[in-house]
Amino acid sequence: MKLVFAGTPEVAVPALDALLASGRHEVAAVVTRPDAPAGRGRRLVASPVAERAEEAGIEVLKPAKPRDPEFLERLREIAPDCCPVVAYGALLPKAALDIPAHGWVNLHFSLLPAWRGAAPVQHAIMAGDEITGASTFLIEEGLDSGPVYGTLTETVRPTDTSGDLLTRLAFAGAGLLAATMDGIEDGTLKAVPQPAEGVSLAPKVTVEDARVDWKAPALRVDRVVRGCTPAPGAWTTFRGERLKLIQLALAPDRTDLAPGLLAAGKNDVYVGTGSHAVELLWVQAQGKKPMKAADWARGARIAEGEVLGR
């Protein structure tokens, strides 16, 4: 089939690579978000998908909005059979959805209808899911509500961050998306409507969502930190400044610390929660680089009775 691939971040690149390597399909063009400012100089930088497409010599389309008439006209000229999508980052209007004969097929990183929305992996970890996965589905005008072509499952490991889990799903999902394109082309794959039960939503995780509540149980604190790593980054406050929490470990034997209360030893740092303590392993103070929590504590000269979260 002739394909136009839509995607933007690094997590979409494995799927593009899988389609380029499939040998069955022609990736005629790529649709991605416009170049965005990045780095200290805030210079405009192309998306990872755009960079990969340019390396492969593929036409790159960067509409400000996918309803732009010039973009829609170019898409009609290319006349794709199908448009596979991975984390494109913009809502597609009906005018665009109607162009390819087999529609737009999205690779979504959850087992639909669970975790519809922008941040399915983060929400799966924060909710304590033990199993998640990926789905390919036909995009409709609703939010991730279209009929499903295929799924795969993935175990959520006890120490997984959202970055760890998303990386695994990106590579596994790339194969699922390529297989879905094969099945659509040869007519062996039919989309099945999602069940009405089991729907959950996964909106974008905000900076405020990533603030740790030390009165919550330790397991909840751990899930928030892992779910918000690397983005937007879990955080708390210390002496009125923001402290980023990069990695911690459960410490069920320490039940002597009140929520937020710090206990810094020579080589370890513990903090109380609503249940038992957690051990801080890696943190990042405001304006500083990431460091081991024990090194941070020595530099801060933590006094007895000091707390996080005030």
SULKA-V66053 format. One record per pair of residues at least 24 apart in sequence whose ideal C-beta (glycine too) atoms are under 10 Angstrom apart, sorted by sequence separation. I is the first residue (numbers start at 1). GAP is how many residues later the second one is. D is the distance in whole Angstrom. If there is no record, write none. Layout:
BEGIN
i;gap;d
I;GAP;D
I;GAP;D
END
This chain:
BEGIN
i;gap;d
1;24;5
2;24;5
3;24;5
4;24;6
5;24;8
6;24;7
7;24;8
8;24;5
9;24;9
29;24;8
30;24;9
66;24;6
67;24;9
71;24;10
72;24;6
75;24;5
80;24;9
109;24;8
110;24;7
111;24;6
112;24;9
113;24;10
120;24;9
131;24;6
132;24;6
152;24;5
207;24;10
208;24;9
210;24;5
211;24;6
212;24;5
221;24;9
236;24;8
238;24;8
252;24;5
253;24;8
254;24;8
268;24;10
269;24;4
1;25;7
2;25;8
3;25;7
4;25;5
5;25;5
6;25;4
7;25;6
8;25;5
65;25;7
66;25;8
67;25;9
68;25;10
71;25;8
75;25;8
108;25;10
109;25;5
110;25;7
112;25;6
118;25;9
130;25;7
131;25;7
151;25;8
207;25;5
209;25;9
210;25;6
211;25;7
212;25;10
250;25;9
251;25;6
252;25;8
254;25;8
267;25;9
268;25;8
269;25;6
283;25;10
1;26;10
2;26;5
3;26;9
4;26;7
5;26;7
6;26;7
7;26;9
8;26;10
27;26;8
30;26;9
64;26;9
65;26;9
66;26;5
67;26;4
69;26;9
72;26;10
108;26;7
109;26;8
116;26;9
117;26;7
118;26;9
129;26;10
130;26;6
150;26;6
205;26;8
206;26;7
207;26;8
210;26;10
211;26;8
222;26;6
245;26;9
250;26;7
251;26;4
252;26;10
267;26;10
268;26;6
269;26;10
1;27;10
2;27;9
3;27;10
4;27;6
5;27;9
6;27;10
35;27;7
63;27;8
66;27;6
67;27;9
72;27;7
107;27;6
108;27;5
116;27;5
117;27;7
129;27;6
130;27;9
149;27;9
150;27;9
152;27;10
205;27;6
207;27;10
208;27;10
221;27;7
222;27;8
250;27;8
251;27;6
267;27;5
269;27;8
8;28;9
30;28;5
31;28;10
32;28;6
34;28;5
65;28;8
67;28;6
68;28;10
107;28;8
108;28;8
116;28;4
128;28;8
130;28;9
132;28;10
149;28;9
204;28;9
205;28;10
207;28;8
222;28;6
249;28;10
250;28;6
251;28;5
266;28;7
267;28;10
269;28;5
280;28;9
27;29;8
29;29;6
30;29;7
31;29;8
32;29;7
33;29;7
34;29;8
66;29;9
67;29;7
89;29;9
106;29;8
107;29;5
108;29;6
115;29;8
116;29;7
127;29;10
150;29;7
205;29;10
221;29;9
248;29;10
249;29;7
250;29;8
251;29;10
264;29;8
265;29;8
268;29;9
269;29;10
28;30;8
29;30;4
30;30;5
31;30;5
32;30;6
33;30;9
34;30;6
66;30;5
106;30;7
107;30;9
124;30;10
149;30;9
150;30;5
218;30;9
248;30;5
249;30;5
264;30;8
267;30;10
27;31;6
28;31;7
29;31;7
30;31;7
31;31;8
32;31;9
33;31;9
34;31;10
66;31;10
87;31;9
105;31;6
106;31;6
108;31;10
113;31;8
125;31;6
149;31;5
211;31;9
212;31;10
218;31;10
219;31;7
248;31;6
249;31;9
266;31;9
267;31;10
269;31;10
16;32;9
20;32;9
26;32;10
27;32;10
29;32;6
30;32;9
31;32;7
105;32;7
106;32;8
112;32;6
113;32;8
124;32;6
125;32;10
148;32;10
149;32;9
218;32;6
247;32;10
248;32;5
249;32;6
264;32;9
265;32;8
266;32;8
16;33;6
20;33;9
33;33;10
63;33;9
104;33;10
105;33;6
106;33;5
112;33;8
121;33;10
132;33;7
150;33;7
212;33;6
218;33;8
219;33;10
245;33;9
247;33;8
248;33;6
264;33;4
269;33;8
13;34;10
15;34;9
103;34;10
104;34;7
105;34;7
110;34;8
112;34;9
134;34;10
149;34;7
210;34;9
211;34;10
218;34;8
246;34;9
247;34;4
248;34;8
263;34;10
264;34;8
12;35;9
13;35;5
17;35;7
31;35;7
103;35;5
104;35;4
112;35;10
113;35;9
121;35;9
125;35;6
134;35;5
149;35;7
207;35;10
210;35;9
236;35;9
245;35;7
246;35;8
247;35;4
248;35;9
262;35;8
272;35;8
12;36;7
13;36;6
16;36;6
20;36;6
102;36;8
103;36;7
104;36;9
108;36;6
112;36;6
124;36;9
125;36;7
126;36;9
129;36;10
133;36;7
134;36;9
212;36;9
218;36;9
245;36;9
246;36;4
247;36;8
264;36;8
271;36;8
272;36;9
10;37;9
11;37;8
12;37;5
16;37;7
49;37;8
103;37;9
111;37;9
125;37;6
132;37;8
136;37;8
218;37;10
243;37;9
245;37;8
246;37;6
264;37;9
271;37;6
9;38;7
10;38;4
11;38;10
13;38;9
14;38;10
20;38;8
49;38;9
106;38;7
108;38;10
124;38;8
134;38;7
135;38;9
221;38;10
244;38;9
245;38;6
246;38;6
262;38;9
264;38;4
271;38;9
8;39;5
9;39;6
10;39;8
13;39;5
17;39;9
49;39;9
112;39;8
121;39;9
122;39;9
123;39;9
125;39;9
133;39;8
134;39;4
150;39;7
244;39;6
245;39;8
263;39;9
264;39;9
7;40;8
8;40;7
9;40;7
12;40;9
13;40;10
16;40;8
31;40;8
47;40;10
106;40;8
108;40;9
111;40;6
121;40;9
122;40;5
125;40;7
133;40;9
134;40;9
136;40;6
149;40;5
243;40;6
244;40;4
262;40;6
264;40;9
7;41;9
8;41;6
10;41;10
47;41;10
97;41;9
105;41;9
110;41;9
111;41;9
121;41;5
122;41;10
124;41;8
125;41;10
134;41;10
135;41;8
136;41;6
149;41;8
150;41;9
243;41;7
244;41;8
262;41;9
263;41;9
7;42;4
8;42;8
10;42;9
16;42;9
47;42;9
97;42;6
104;42;9
107;42;10
111;42;7
120;42;10
121;42;9
134;42;6
136;42;10
138;42;10
149;42;5
150;42;10
242;42;9
243;42;6
244;42;8
262;42;9
264;42;9
6;43;8
7;43;9
31;43;10
96;43;10
97;43;8
103;43;8
106;43;10
107;43;10
108;43;10
111;43;9
119;43;8
121;43;9
122;43;9
133;43;9
134;43;9
136;43;8
137;43;9
147;43;8
148;43;6
149;43;8
162;43;9
214;43;10
215;43;10
216;43;8
242;43;8
243;43;7
247;43;9
261;43;10
262;43;8
263;43;10
5;44;8
31;44;8
97;44;7
105;44;7
121;44;5
122;44;9
136;44;4
147;44;3
148;44;6
214;44;9
215;44;5
236;44;10
241;44;7
242;44;5
244;44;9
246;44;6
261;44;7
262;44;5
7;45;9
29;45;8
105;45;10
109;45;9
121;45;5
124;45;10
135;45;10
136;45;9
146;45;7
147;45;6
148;45;8
214;45;4
215;45;8
238;45;9
241;45;5
242;45;10
243;45;10
246;45;9
247;45;10
248;45;8
261;45;8
262;45;6
7;46;9
29;46;8
94;46;9
120;46;9
121;46;10
138;46;9
147;46;5
148;46;6
213;46;8
214;46;4
239;46;10
240;46;10
241;46;8
244;46;8
246;46;10
247;46;8
260;46;9
261;46;5
262;46;6
5;47;10
92;47;6
94;47;6
119;47;10
121;47;10
136;47;9
146;47;9
147;47;7
148;47;10
213;47;9
214;47;8
236;47;9
238;47;8
239;47;10
246;47;9
258;47;10
260;47;4
261;47;8
5;48;8
29;48;10
86;48;10
91;48;10
92;48;10
93;48;8
121;48;7
136;48;9
145;48;9
146;48;8
212;48;9
235;48;10
238;48;9
245;48;9
259;48;8
260;48;5
261;48;10
29;49;6
92;49;8
97;49;10
120;49;9
121;49;10
145;49;6
235;49;9
237;49;9
258;49;8
259;49;9
260;49;4
28;50;5
86;50;10
91;50;9
144;50;9
221;50;9
243;50;10
257;50;10
259;50;8
260;50;7
28;51;9
29;51;8
85;51;10
88;51;10
222;51;9
233;51;8
235;51;10
28;52;6
31;52;8
84;52;8
85;52;10
91;52;9
142;52;10
221;52;5
5;53;8
27;53;9
28;53;10
109;53;10
136;53;9
138;53;5
218;53;10
220;53;8
221;53;8
225;53;9
229;53;10
243;53;8
4;54;10
8;54;10
26;54;9
29;54;10
31;54;9
33;54;10
85;54;7
137;54;7
145;54;8
218;54;9
219;54;9
220;54;8
221;54;9
4;55;9
6;55;9
26;55;9
33;55;7
136;55;9
137;55;9
138;55;10
144;55;10
218;55;4
219;55;10
220;55;9
225;55;10
25;56;9
32;56;7
33;56;5
34;56;10
82;56;10
83;56;9
109;56;8
137;56;10
143;56;10
217;56;6
218;56;8
219;56;7
221;56;10
222;56;7
225;56;10
4;57;8
25;57;8
27;57;9
31;57;7
32;57;9
33;57;7
109;57;6
137;57;8
144;57;9
214;57;7
215;57;10
216;57;6
217;57;5
218;57;5
219;57;9
221;57;6
243;57;9
32;58;10
143;58;8
144;58;9
214;58;7
215;58;7
216;58;5
217;58;4
218;58;5
238;58;9
25;59;9
31;59;9
109;59;10
110;59;9
135;59;9
143;59;10
212;59;9
214;59;6
215;59;5
216;59;8
217;59;8
218;59;7
219;59;9
6;60;8
109;60;5
143;60;10
213;60;9
214;60;7
215;60;10
218;60;5
31;61;9
108;61;10
109;61;8
165;61;9
212;61;9
213;61;8
239;61;8
107;62;9
164;62;8
165;62;9
238;62;7
107;63;9
109;63;10
159;63;9
163;63;9
239;63;10
245;63;9
109;64;7
158;64;9
161;64;8
162;64;7
166;64;10
214;64;9
238;64;9
19;65;7
31;65;9
108;65;9
161;65;5
162;65;5
164;65;9
243;65;7
18;66;10
107;66;5
160;66;6
161;66;8
162;66;7
163;66;6
164;66;10
212;66;10
243;66;9
19;67;10
107;67;8
159;67;7
160;67;9
161;67;8
162;67;6
163;67;5
239;67;8
16;68;9
158;68;9
161;68;4
162;68;7
163;68;8
238;68;8
239;68;10
15;69;7
107;69;7
157;69;10
160;69;10
161;69;7
162;69;8
238;69;8
239;69;10
4;70;10
15;70;9
16;70;8
107;70;5
156;70;9
237;70;10
238;70;6
240;70;8
4;71;7
15;71;5
106;71;9
107;71;10
129;71;10
236;71;10
237;71;7
238;71;8
239;71;8
12;72;10
14;72;9
15;72;9
105;72;7
236;72;5
237;72;6
238;72;8
12;73;9
13;73;9
31;73;10
107;73;8
127;73;8
161;73;10
235;73;10
236;73;5
237;73;6
4;74;6
12;74;4
235;74;10
236;74;9
3;75;10
4;75;9
5;75;9
11;75;7
12;75;5
105;75;6
127;75;9
2;76;7
4;76;4
11;76;6
12;76;8
105;76;7
124;76;9
126;76;10
2;77;7
3;77;6
4;77;9
5;77;10
6;77;6
7;77;8
9;77;9
10;77;9
12;77;9
123;77;8
2;78;5
3;78;7
4;78;8
5;78;7
6;78;7
7;78;7
8;78;9
9;78;5
116;78;9
123;78;8
124;78;8
1;79;8
2;79;5
3;79;6
4;79;5
5;79;5
6;79;4
7;79;4
8;79;6
9;79;9
87;79;10
102;79;9
105;79;7
123;79;4
126;79;8
1;80;4
2;80;8
3;80;7
4;80;8
5;80;8
6;80;8
7;80;6
8;80;6
9;80;8
113;80;10
114;80;10
120;80;9
122;80;7
123;80;8
1;81;5
2;81;10
3;81;6
4;81;10
5;81;8
6;81;9
7;81;6
8;81;5
103;81;9
113;81;5
120;81;9
121;81;8
122;81;10
6;82;4
7;82;8
8;82;9
102;82;5
112;82;6
113;82;6
119;82;10
120;82;4
122;82;9
123;82;7
1;83;10
5;83;9
6;83;9
87;83;9
101;83;10
102;83;8
112;83;9
113;83;8
116;83;7
117;83;9
118;83;10
119;83;5
122;83;5
126;83;9
6;84;9
86;84;8
113;84;8
114;84;6
115;84;9
116;84;7
117;84;5
118;84;7
119;84;7
126;84;10
113;85;5
114;85;7
115;85;6
116;85;6
117;85;4
118;85;6
119;85;5
161;85;9
6;86;8
105;86;9
112;86;9
113;86;4
114;86;5
115;86;7
116;86;6
117;86;5
118;86;4
119;86;5
123;86;10
161;86;8
86;87;7
111;87;9
112;87;9
113;87;7
114;87;9
115;87;4
116;87;9
117;87;8
118;87;8
119;87;10
122;87;9
86;88;8
103;88;9
112;88;10
113;88;10
114;88;8
122;88;9
159;88;9
102;89;10
6;90;9
110;90;9
119;90;9
159;90;9
86;91;7
128;91;7
15;92;6
85;92;9
110;92;7
128;92;8
158;92;9
14;93;10
84;93;6
109;93;9
214;93;8
84;94;9
108;94;10
126;94;8
128;94;10
129;94;10
214;94;6
215;94;9
4;95;9
12;95;8
128;95;6
214;95;5
4;96;7
11;96;10
84;96;8
126;96;10
127;96;8
212;96;8
213;96;8
214;96;10
3;97;9
84;97;6
125;97;10
126;97;5
212;97;7
2;98;9
6;98;7
11;98;8
82;98;9
125;98;6
126;98;6
211;98;8
1;99;9
2;99;10
3;99;10
82;99;7
124;99;10
125;99;9
126;99;10
128;99;10
1;100;9
4;100;9
6;100;9
7;100;9
81;100;9
84;100;10
125;100;10
126;100;8
127;100;8
1;101;7
122;101;10
125;101;5
126;101;4
3;102;10
82;102;6
122;102;10
125;102;4
126;102;8
81;103;8
82;103;8
124;103;8
125;103;9
81;104;8
122;104;9
123;104;7
125;104;9
122;105;5
121;106;8
122;106;7
122;107;9
119;108;9
119;109;10
122;109;8
11;110;9
122;110;9
119;112;9
119;113;10
6;133;10
11;152;10
14;153;9
18;153;9
21;153;10
22;153;10
25;153;8
17;154;9
24;154;8
11;155;6
14;155;10
15;155;7
18;155;9
19;155;8
22;155;10
10;156;10
11;156;8
14;156;5
15;156;9
18;156;4
22;156;5
25;156;6
9;157;10
10;157;9
13;157;8
14;157;5
17;157;7
18;157;6
21;157;8
22;157;9
24;157;7
25;157;8
11;158;8
12;158;8
13;158;10
14;158;9
15;158;7
16;158;8
18;158;9
19;158;7
20;158;10
24;158;6
11;159;5
14;159;8
15;159;4
18;159;7
19;159;6
22;159;7
10;160;8
11;160;10
14;160;4
15;160;9
18;160;4
22;160;7
25;160;7
9;161;9
12;161;10
13;161;9
14;161;9
15;161;9
16;161;9
17;161;10
18;161;9
24;161;7
11;162;9
12;162;9
15;162;5
19;162;7
24;162;9
11;163;10
14;163;9
15;163;8
18;163;9
12;165;10
5;172;9
3;178;7
1;180;6
1;181;9
3;182;10
1;183;7
1;184;5
1;185;10
END
